[in-house]
Amino acid sequence: MEQAFLLRAEELVGRTGKQPDGSAKTGEVKLCTIWSAESLDEQGTPVRDEGSVTYSAALESASALDTAAARSPFAQRVWREATRRRFLPSVT
């Protein structure tokens, strides 16, 4: 689901938009939800652990080139939260 929100002028500085003059009036909000699931239901679907949900939202870019050396600002936000929650990549 995509949602655009009206923003203050100072939040739009440097953003290109869809207005005839190329300016922007809105920005896209990015939302990340992180939760844990230690058990499965009868169909094998993970069951979210009660009280385990954290949310992180921002008006920042989620785009980056595949060849970029650094993550996008939003990807960095998600990585920080996953690291804080100790959701680390598994090692095989």
Biopython code that builds the backbone (N, CA, C, O; Angstrom):
import numpy as np
from Bio.PDB.StructureBuilder import StructureBuilder

atoms = [
    (1, "MET", "N", (0.829, -1.170, 0.000)),
    (1, "MET", "CA", (0.000, 0.000, 0.000)),
    (1, "MET", "C", (0.875, 1.236, 0.000)),
    (1, "MET", "O", (1.818, 1.327, 0.787)),
    (2, "GLU", "N", (0.583, 2.173, -0.858)),
    (2, "GLU", "CA", (1.343, 3.403, -0.941)),
    (2, "GLU", "C", (0.483, 4.554, -0.475)),
    (2, "GLU", "O", (-0.693, 4.640, -0.828)),
    (3, "GLN", "N", (1.064, 5.443, 0.320)),
    (3, "GLN", "CA", (0.324, 6.585, 0.821)),
    (3, "GLN", "C", (1.218, 7.807, 0.753)),
    (3, "GLN", "O", (2.366, 7.759, 1.196)),
    (4, "ALA", "N", (0.713, 8.896, 0.207)),
    (4, "ALA", "CA", (1.449, 10.159, 0.151)),
    (4, "ALA", "C", (0.822, 11.126, 1.149)),
    (4, "ALA", "O", (-0.393, 11.127, 1.346)),
    (5, "PHE", "N", (1.663, 11.953, 1.778)),
    (5, "PHE", "CA", (1.212, 12.906, 2.770)),
    (5, "PHE", "C", (1.671, 14.299, 2.397)),
    (5, "PHE", "O", (2.780, 14.478, 1.893)),
    (6, "LEU", "N", (0.813, 15.300, 2.645)),
    (6, "LEU", "CA", (1.205, 16.687, 2.437)),
    (6, "LEU", "C", (2.297, 17.026, 3.438)),
    (6, "LEU", "O", (2.214, 16.656, 4.609)),
    (7, "LEU", "N", (3.328, 17.736, 2.970)),
    (7, "LEU", "CA", (4.469, 18.071, 3.809)),
    (7, "LEU", "C", (4.668, 19.575, 3.871)),
    (7, "LEU", "O", (4.187, 20.311, 3.010)),
    (8, "ARG", "N", (5.391, 20.031, 4.907)),
    (8, "ARG", "CA", (5.753, 21.444, 5.030)),
    (8, "ARG", "C", (6.810, 21.767, 3.983)),
    (8, "ARG", "O", (7.550, 20.889, 3.539)),
    (9, "ALA", "N", (6.873, 23.023, 3.599)),
    (9, "ALA", "CA", (7.805, 23.465, 2.545)),
    (9, "ALA", "C", (9.242, 23.074, 2.864)),
    (9, "ALA", "O", (9.968, 22.644, 1.968)),
    (10, "GLU", "N", (9.675, 23.213, 4.123)),
    (10, "GLU", "CA", (11.069, 22.895, 4.466)),
    (10, "GLU", "C", (11.384, 21.408, 4.325)),
    (10, "GLU", "O", (12.548, 21.040, 4.163)),
    (11, "GLU", "N", (10.370, 20.549, 4.382)),
    (11, "GLU", "CA", (10.584, 19.113, 4.199)),
    (11, "GLU", "C", (10.674, 18.730, 2.724)),
    (11, "GLU", "O", (11.081, 17.618, 2.389)),
    (12, "LEU", "N", (10.293, 19.652, 1.851)),
    (12, "LEU", "CA", (10.263, 19.363, 0.416)),
    (12, "LEU", "C", (11.471, 19.913, -0.334)),
    (12, "LEU", "O", (11.592, 19.706, -1.541)),
    (13, "VAL", "N", (12.352, 20.601, 0.352)),
    (13, "VAL", "CA", (13.527, 21.180, -0.300)),
    (13, "VAL", "C", (14.339, 20.072, -0.961)),
    (13, "VAL", "O", (14.697, 19.086, -0.317)),
    (14, "GLY", "N", (14.627, 20.243, -2.246)),
    (14, "GLY", "CA", (15.433, 19.280, -2.984)),
    (14, "GLY", "C", (14.667, 18.090, -3.539)),
    (14, "GLY", "O", (15.253, 17.252, -4.224)),
    (15, "ARG", "N", (13.372, 17.994, -3.261)),
    (15, "ARG", "CA", (12.570, 16.881, -3.784)),
    (15, "ARG", "C", (11.941, 17.286, -5.111)),
    (15, "ARG", "O", (11.372, 18.371, -5.234)),
    (16, "THR", "N", (12.047, 16.411, -6.095)),
    (16, "THR", "CA", (11.347, 16.646, -7.347)),
    (16, "THR", "C", (9.954, 16.058, -7.223)),
    (16, "THR", "O", (9.745, 15.058, -6.537)),
    (17, "GLY", "N", (9.012, 16.688, -7.891)),
    (17, "GLY", "CA", (7.633, 16.246, -7.765)),
    (17, "GLY", "C", (6.899, 16.214, -9.082)),
    (17, "GLY", "O", (7.499, 16.319, -10.151)),
    (18, "LYS", "N", (5.588, 16.069, -8.991)),
    (18, "LYS", "CA", (4.730, 15.915, -10.169)),
    (18, "LYS", "C", (4.012, 17.197, -10.556)),
    (18, "LYS", "O", (3.195, 17.183, -11.476)),
    (19, "GLN", "N", (4.294, 18.306, -9.879)),
    (19, "GLN", "CA", (3.668, 19.580, -10.223)),
    (19, "GLN", "C", (4.209, 20.054, -11.570)),
    (19, "GLN", "O", (5.308, 19.657, -11.956)),
    (20, "PRO", "N", (3.465, 20.896, -12.300)),
    (20, "PRO", "CA", (3.935, 21.383, -13.606)),
    (20, "PRO", "C", (5.327, 22.016, -13.560)),
    (20, "PRO", "O", (6.079, 21.937, -14.531)),
    (21, "ASP", "N", (5.669, 22.646, -12.429)),
    (21, "ASP", "CA", (6.991, 23.270, -12.315)),
    (21, "ASP", "C", (8.057, 22.312, -11.761)),
    (21, "ASP", "O", (9.196, 22.718, -11.531)),
    (22, "GLY", "N", (7.688, 21.049, -11.549)),
    (22, "GLY", "CA", (8.627, 20.055, -11.049)),
    (22, "GLY", "C", (8.728, 20.001, -9.533)),
    (22, "GLY", "O", (9.493, 19.201, -8.993)),
    (23, "SER", "N", (7.971, 20.839, -8.843)),
    (23, "SER", "CA", (8.024, 20.851, -7.381)),
    (23, "SER", "C", (7.162, 19.726, -6.806)),
    (23, "SER", "O", (6.340, 19.128, -7.500)),
    (24, "ALA", "N", (7.374, 19.462, -5.525)),
    (24, "ALA", "CA", (6.617, 18.419, -4.832)),
    (24, "ALA", "C", (5.743, 19.036, -3.750)),
    (24, "ALA", "O", (6.099, 20.053, -3.156)),
    (25, "LYS", "N", (4.603, 18.415, -3.502)),
    (25, "LYS", "CA", (3.729, 18.819, -2.401)),
    (25, "LYS", "C", (3.577, 17.693, -1.380)),
    (25, "LYS", "O", (3.151, 17.914, -0.247)),
    (26, "THR", "N", (3.933, 16.492, -1.804)),
    (26, "THR", "CA", (3.749, 15.336, -0.933)),
    (26, "THR", "C", (5.038, 14.527, -0.842)),
    (26, "THR", "O", (5.977, 14.733, -1.611)),
    (27, "GLY", "N", (5.061, 13.614, 0.103)),
    (27, "GLY", "CA", (6.173, 12.686, 0.247)),
    (27, "GLY", "C", (5.640, 11.317, 0.599)),
    (27, "GLY", "O", (4.550, 11.190, 1.157)),
    (28, "GLU", "N", (6.403, 10.299, 0.275)),
    (28, "GLU", "CA", (5.987, 8.924, 0.542)),
    (28, "GLU", "C", (6.553, 8.465, 1.879)),
    (28, "GLU", "O", (7.742, 8.631, 2.150)),
    (29, "VAL", "N", (5.704, 7.894, 2.702)),
    (29, "VAL", "CA", (6.113, 7.394, 4.008)),
    (29, "VAL", "C", (6.489, 5.923, 3.877)),
    (29, "VAL", "O", (5.757, 5.142, 3.270)),
    (30, "LYS", "N", (7.622, 5.549, 4.443)),
    (30, "LYS", "CA", (8.069, 4.154, 4.463)),
    (30, "LYS", "C", (7.830, 3.613, 5.863)),
    (30, "LYS", "O", (8.114, 4.297, 6.846)),
    (31, "LEU", "N", (7.313, 2.397, 5.967)),
    (31, "LEU", "CA", (7.033, 1.781, 7.257)),
    (31, "LEU", "C", (7.635, 0.384, 7.299)),
    (31, "LEU", "O", (7.451, -0.409, 6.375)),
    (32, "CYS", "N", (8.347, 0.091, 8.364)),
    (32, "CYS", "CA", (8.918, -1.231, 8.588)),
    (32, "CYS", "C", (8.326, -1.797, 9.875)),
    (32, "CYS", "O", (8.266, -1.111, 10.894)),
    (33, "THR", "N", (7.895, -3.041, 9.819)),
    (33, "THR", "CA", (7.397, -3.743, 10.997)),
    (33, "THR", "C", (8.293, -4.954, 11.247)),
    (33, "THR", "O", (8.500, -5.780, 10.358)),
    (34, "ILE", "N", (8.816, -5.046, 12.452)),
    (34, "ILE", "CA", (9.676, -6.175, 12.810)),
    (34, "ILE", "C", (9.038, -6.889, 13.992)),
    (34, "ILE", "O", (8.647, -6.265, 14.978)),
    (35, "TRP", "N", (8.941, -8.213, 13.875)),
    (35, "TRP", "CA", (8.359, -9.009, 14.959)),
    (35, "TRP", "C", (8.991, -10.382, 14.970)),
    (35, "TRP", "O", (9.595, -10.813, 13.987)),
    (36, "SER", "N", (8.847, -11.062, 16.087)),
    (36, "SER", "CA", (9.388, -12.411, 16.202)),
    (36, "SER", "C", (8.257, -13.425, 16.255)),
    (36, "SER", "O", (7.131, -13.100, 16.633)),
    (37, "ALA", "N", (8.567, -14.644, 15.876)),
    (37, "ALA", "CA", (7.604, -15.749, 15.905)),
    (37, "ALA", "C", (8.361, -17.011, 16.300)),
    (37, "ALA", "O", (9.137, -17.554, 15.514)),
    (38, "GLU", "N", (8.134, -17.460, 17.498)),
    (38, "GLU", "CA", (8.825, -18.650, 18.007)),
    (38, "GLU", "C", (8.025, -19.929, 17.809)),
    (38, "GLU", "O", (8.525, -21.023, 18.071)),
    (39, "SER", "N", (6.762, -19.795, 17.340)),
    (39, "SER", "CA", (5.933, -20.990, 17.161)),
    (39, "SER", "C", (5.189, -20.924, 15.835)),
    (39, "SER", "O", (5.144, -19.884, 15.178)),
    (40, "LEU", "N", (4.600, -22.071, 15.453)),
    (40, "LEU", "CA", (3.839, -22.184, 14.210)),
    (40, "LEU", "C", (2.413, -22.621, 14.534)),
    (40, "LEU", "O", (2.165, -23.302, 15.529)),
    (41, "ASP", "N", (1.465, -22.205, 13.656)),
    (41, "ASP", "CA", (0.095, -22.696, 13.824)),
    (41, "ASP", "C", (-0.045, -24.054, 13.141)),
    (41, "ASP", "O", (0.945, -24.616, 12.672)),
    (42, "GLU", "N", (-1.264, -24.582, 13.084)),
    (42, "GLU", "CA", (-1.507, -25.918, 12.522)),
    (42, "GLU", "C", (-1.105, -26.028, 11.051)),
    (42, "GLU", "O", (-0.767, -27.116, 10.584)),
    (43, "GLN", "N", (-1.140, -24.911, 10.317)),
    (43, "GLN", "CA", (-0.779, -24.918, 8.893)),
    (43, "GLN", "C", (0.709, -24.642, 8.672)),
    (43, "GLN", "O", (1.177, -24.600, 7.534)),
    (44, "GLY", "N", (1.443, -24.455, 9.761)),
    (44, "GLY", "CA", (2.877, -24.188, 9.627)),
    (44, "GLY", "C", (3.216, -22.722, 9.430)),
    (44, "GLY", "O", (4.353, -22.385, 9.098)),
    (45, "THR", "N", (2.239, -21.846, 9.632)),
    (45, "THR", "CA", (2.459, -20.411, 9.496)),
    (45, "THR", "C", (3.003, -19.854, 10.808)),
    (45, "THR", "O", (2.483, -20.178, 11.876)),
    (46, "PRO", "N", (4.054, -19.012, 10.744)),
    (46, "PRO", "CA", (4.592, -18.436, 11.982)),
    (46, "PRO", "C", (3.517, -17.637, 12.734)),
    (46, "PRO", "O", (2.721, -16.920, 12.129)),
    (47, "VAL", "N", (3.514, -17.776, 14.049)),
    (47, "VAL", "CA", (2.588, -17.045, 14.914)),
    (47, "VAL", "C", (3.389, -15.966, 15.637)),
    (47, "VAL", "O", (4.347, -16.261, 16.352)),
    (48, "ARG", "N", (2.985, -14.721, 15.441)),
    (48, "ARG", "CA", (3.700, -13.591, 16.033)),
    (48, "ARG", "C", (3.665, -13.677, 17.558)),
    (48, "ARG", "O", (2.616, -13.913, 18.157)),
    (49, "ASP", "N", (4.835, -13.480, 18.177)),
    (49, "ASP", "CA", (4.934, -13.477, 19.632)),
    (49, "ASP", "C", (4.291, -12.202, 20.174)),
    (49, "ASP", "O", (4.560, -11.107, 19.681)),
    (50, "GLU", "N", (3.453, -12.349, 21.175)),
    (50, "GLU", "CA", (2.776, -11.206, 21.769)),
    (50, "GLU", "C", (3.797, -10.204, 22.305)),
    (50, "GLU", "O", (4.758, -10.577, 22.978)),
    (51, "GLY", "N", (3.573, -8.939, 21.997)),
    (51, "GLY", "CA", (4.447, -7.878, 22.485)),
    (51, "GLY", "C", (5.776, -7.752, 21.772)),
    (51, "GLY", "O", (6.650, -7.020, 22.236)),
    (52, "SER", "N", (5.958, -8.452, 20.647)),
    (52, "SER", "CA", (7.266, -8.452, 19.978)),
    (52, "SER", "C", (7.376, -7.449, 18.828)),
    (52, "SER", "O", (8.432, -7.348, 18.203)),
    (53, "VAL", "N", (6.312, -6.712, 18.541)),
    (53, "VAL", "CA", (6.300, -5.843, 17.362)),
    (53, "VAL", "C", (6.968, -4.502, 17.645)),
    (53, "VAL", "O", (6.695, -3.859, 18.659)),
    (54, "THR", "N", (7.847, -4.091, 16.733)),
    (54, "THR", "CA", (8.351, -2.724, 16.727)),
    (54, "THR", "C", (8.114, -2.153, 15.340)),
    (54, "THR", "O", (8.137, -2.873, 14.342)),
    (55, "TYR", "N", (7.884, -0.843, 15.293)),
    (55, "TYR", "CA", (7.618, -0.149, 14.041)),
    (55, "TYR", "C", (8.658, 0.943, 13.855)),
    (55, "TYR", "O", (9.134, 1.539, 14.821)),
    (56, "SER", "N", (8.998, 1.194, 12.608)),
    (56, "SER", "CA", (9.879, 2.300, 12.277)),
    (56, "SER", "C", (9.348, 2.920, 10.992)),
    (56, "SER", "O", (9.131, 2.222, 10.001)),
    (57, "ALA", "N", (9.141, 4.225, 11.011)),
    (57, "ALA", "CA", (8.613, 4.914, 9.834)),
    (57, "ALA", "C", (9.455, 6.149, 9.550)),
    (57, "ALA", "O", (10.044, 6.736, 10.458)),
    (58, "ALA", "N", (9.504, 6.534, 8.279)),
    (58, "ALA", "CA", (10.299, 7.693, 7.906)),
    (58, "ALA", "C", (9.877, 8.237, 6.556)),
    (58, "ALA", "O", (9.280, 7.536, 5.738)),
    (59, "LEU", "N", (10.199, 9.496, 6.344)),
    (59, "LEU", "CA", (10.048, 10.143, 5.043)),
    (59, "LEU", "C", (11.443, 10.224, 4.434)),
    (59, "LEU", "O", (11.998, 11.313, 4.285)),
    (60, "GLU", "N", (11.999, 9.088, 4.087)),
    (60, "GLU", "CA", (13.343, 9.055, 3.521)),
    (60, "GLU", "C", (13.403, 8.015, 2.410)),
    (60, "GLU", "O", (12.523, 7.163, 2.291)),
    (61, "SER", "N", (14.429, 8.096, 1.617)),
    (61, "SER", "CA", (14.540, 7.233, 0.445)),
    (61, "SER", "C", (14.772, 5.772, 0.825)),
    (61, "SER", "O", (15.499, 5.452, 1.766)),
    (62, "ALA", "N", (14.124, 4.903, 0.053)),
    (62, "ALA", "CA", (14.363, 3.466, 0.200)),
    (62, "ALA", "C", (15.065, 2.928, -1.036)),
    (62, "ALA", "O", (15.289, 1.722, -1.146)),
    (63, "SER", "N", (15.412, 3.803, -1.962)),
    (63, "SER", "CA", (16.017, 3.326, -3.203)),
    (63, "SER", "C", (17.545, 3.440, -3.155)),
    (63, "SER", "O", (18.104, 4.357, -2.553)),
    (64, "ALA", "N", (18.184, 2.495, -3.797)),
    (64, "ALA", "CA", (19.636, 2.481, -3.959)),
    (64, "ALA", "C", (19.953, 1.560, -5.132)),
    (64, "ALA", "O", (19.223, 0.606, -5.403)),
    (65, "LEU", "N", (21.021, 1.849, -5.805)),
    (65, "LEU", "CA", (21.449, 0.979, -6.898)),
    (65, "LEU", "C", (21.890, -0.369, -6.348)),
    (65, "LEU", "O", (22.395, -0.448, -5.228)),
    (66, "ASP", "N", (21.707, -1.418, -7.119)),
    (66, "ASP", "CA", (22.163, -2.744, -6.709)),
    (66, "ASP", "C", (23.666, -2.769, -6.461)),
    (66, "ASP", "O", (24.163, -3.564, -5.663)),
    (67, "THR", "N", (24.377, -1.894, -7.151)),
    (67, "THR", "CA", (25.832, -1.859, -7.035)),
    (67, "THR", "C", (26.317, -0.852, -5.989)),
    (67, "THR", "O", (27.524, -0.678, -5.826)),
    (68, "ALA", "N", (25.409, -0.191, -5.283)),
    (68, "ALA", "CA", (25.786, 0.826, -4.302)),
    (68, "ALA", "C", (26.566, 0.194, -3.157)),
    (68, "ALA", "O", (26.266, -0.917, -2.720)),
    (69, "ALA", "N", (27.563, 0.918, -2.681)),
    (69, "ALA", "CA", (28.377, 0.437, -1.567)),
    (69, "ALA", "C", (27.637, 0.569, -0.237)),
    (69, "ALA", "O", (27.916, -0.168, 0.709)),
    (70, "ALA", "N", (26.700, 1.503, -0.169)),
    (70, "ALA", "CA", (25.962, 1.733, 1.084)),
    (70, "ALA", "C", (24.475, 1.468, 0.888)),
    (70, "ALA", "O", (23.948, 1.580, -0.218)),
    (71, "ARG", "N", (23.816, 1.119, 1.977)),
    (71, "ARG", "CA", (22.364, 0.927, 1.943)),
    (71, "ARG", "C", (21.674, 2.285, 1.847)),
    (71, "ARG", "O", (22.253, 3.312, 2.201)),
    (72, "SER", "N", (20.433, 2.281, 1.366)),
    (72, "SER", "CA", (19.635, 3.503, 1.329)),
    (72, "SER", "C", (19.364, 3.950, 2.766)),
    (72, "SER", "O", (19.499, 3.151, 3.692)),
    (73, "PRO", "N", (18.982, 5.224, 2.966)),
    (73, "PRO", "CA", (18.681, 5.684, 4.329)),
    (73, "PRO", "C", (17.631, 4.821, 5.030)),
    (73, "PRO", "O", (17.776, 4.525, 6.216)),
    (74, "PHE", "N", (16.585, 4.415, 4.323)),
    (74, "PHE", "CA", (15.561, 3.602, 4.970)),
    (74, "PHE", "C", (16.070, 2.192, 5.259)),
    (74, "PHE", "O", (15.759, 1.627, 6.307)),
    (75, "ALA", "N", (16.844, 1.623, 4.345)),
    (75, "ALA", "CA", (17.422, 0.301, 4.579)),
    (75, "ALA", "C", (18.353, 0.340, 5.789)),
    (75, "ALA", "O", (18.410, -0.625, 6.551)),
    (76, "GLN", "N", (19.081, 1.437, 5.974)),
    (76, "GLN", "CA", (19.931, 1.589, 7.151)),
    (76, "GLN", "C", (19.081, 1.601, 8.416)),
    (76, "GLN", "O", (19.457, 0.997, 9.420)),
    (77, "ARG", "N", (17.935, 2.285, 8.376)),
    (77, "ARG", "CA", (17.016, 2.331, 9.515)),
    (77, "ARG", "C", (16.529, 0.926, 9.868)),
    (77, "ARG", "O", (16.522, 0.543, 11.038)),
    (78, "VAL", "N", (16.122, 0.160, 8.853)),
    (78, "VAL", "CA", (15.637, -1.204, 9.072)),
    (78, "VAL", "C", (16.755, -2.073, 9.646)),
    (78, "VAL", "O", (16.526, -2.842, 10.580)),
    (79, "TRP", "N", (17.953, -1.955, 9.098)),
    (79, "TRP", "CA", (19.090, -2.748, 9.567)),
    (79, "TRP", "C", (19.416, -2.431, 11.025)),
    (79, "TRP", "O", (19.685, -3.340, 11.811)),
    (80, "ARG", "N", (19.393, -1.132, 11.395)),
    (80, "ARG", "CA", (19.660, -0.760, 12.789)),
    (80, "ARG", "C", (18.650, -1.402, 13.733)),
    (80, "ARG", "O", (19.021, -1.916, 14.789)),
    (81, "GLU", "N", (17.366, -1.372, 13.349)),
    (81, "GLU", "CA", (16.337, -1.950, 14.215)),
    (81, "GLU", "C", (16.483, -3.470, 14.299)),
    (81, "GLU", "O", (16.355, -4.046, 15.379)),
    (82, "ALA", "N", (16.748, -4.118, 13.169)),
    (82, "ALA", "CA", (16.937, -5.574, 13.177)),
    (82, "ALA", "C", (18.150, -5.951, 14.019)),
    (82, "ALA", "O", (18.119, -6.952, 14.735)),
    (83, "THR", "N", (19.206, -5.168, 13.940)),
    (83, "THR", "CA", (20.408, -5.423, 14.744)),
    (83, "THR", "C", (20.111, -5.190, 16.219)),
    (83, "THR", "O", (20.523, -5.982, 17.066)),
    (84, "ARG", "N", (19.399, -4.109, 16.533)),
    (84, "ARG", "CA", (19.026, -3.816, 17.915)),
    (84, "ARG", "C", (18.201, -4.956, 18.507)),
    (84, "ARG", "O", (18.352, -5.305, 19.678)),
    (85, "ARG", "N", (17.324, -5.530, 17.676)),
    (85, "ARG", "CA", (16.480, -6.643, 18.116)),
    (85, "ARG", "C", (17.219, -7.987, 18.065)),
    (85, "ARG", "O", (16.654, -9.024, 18.414)),
    (86, "ARG", "N", (18.490, -7.960, 17.626)),
    (86, "ARG", "CA", (19.343, -9.154, 17.509)),
    (86, "ARG", "C", (18.819, -10.144, 16.485)),
    (86, "ARG", "O", (18.959, -11.356, 16.647)),
    (87, "PHE", "N", (18.205, -9.609, 15.413)),
    (87, "PHE", "CA", (17.816, -10.443, 14.277)),
    (87, "PHE", "C", (18.971, -10.405, 13.305)),
    (87, "PHE", "O", (19.008, -9.554, 12.416)),
    (88, "LEU", "N", (19.904, -11.305, 13.461)),
    (88, "LEU", "CA", (21.114, -11.319, 12.646)),
    (88, "LEU", "C", (21.012, -12.402, 11.586)),
    (88, "LEU", "O", (20.300, -13.390, 11.764)),
    (89, "PRO", "N", (21.734, -12.213, 10.471)),
    (89, "PRO", "CA", (21.715, -13.253, 9.431)),
    (89, "PRO", "C", (22.220, -14.576, 9.985)),
    (89, "PRO", "O", (23.154, -14.609, 10.786)),
    (90, "SER", "N", (21.600, -15.653, 9.556)),
    (90, "SER", "CA", (22.060, -16.978, 9.999)),
    (90, "SER", "C", (23.333, -17.357, 9.259)),
    (90, "SER", "O", (23.548, -16.958, 8.114)),
    (91, "VAL", "N", (24.150, -18.114, 9.916)),
    (91, "VAL", "CA", (25.416, -18.574, 9.333)),
    (91, "VAL", "C", (25.282, -20.074, 9.119)),
    (91, "VAL", "O", (24.966, -20.815, 10.050)),
    (92, "THR", "N", (25.527, -20.521, 7.878)),
    (92, "THR", "CA", (25.405, -21.946, 7.581)),
    (92, "THR", "C", (26.750, -22.602, 7.491)),
    (92, "THR", "O", (26.834, -23.806, 7.247)),
]
sb = StructureBuilder()
sb.init_structure("model")
sb.init_model(0)
sb.init_chain("A")
sb.init_seg("    ")
for serial, (resi, resn, name, xyz) in enumerate(atoms, 1):
    if name == "N":
        sb.init_residue(resn, " ", resi, " ")
    sb.init_atom(name, np.array(xyz, "f"), 0.0, 1.0, " ", f" {name:<3s}", serial, name[0])
structure = sb.get_structure()
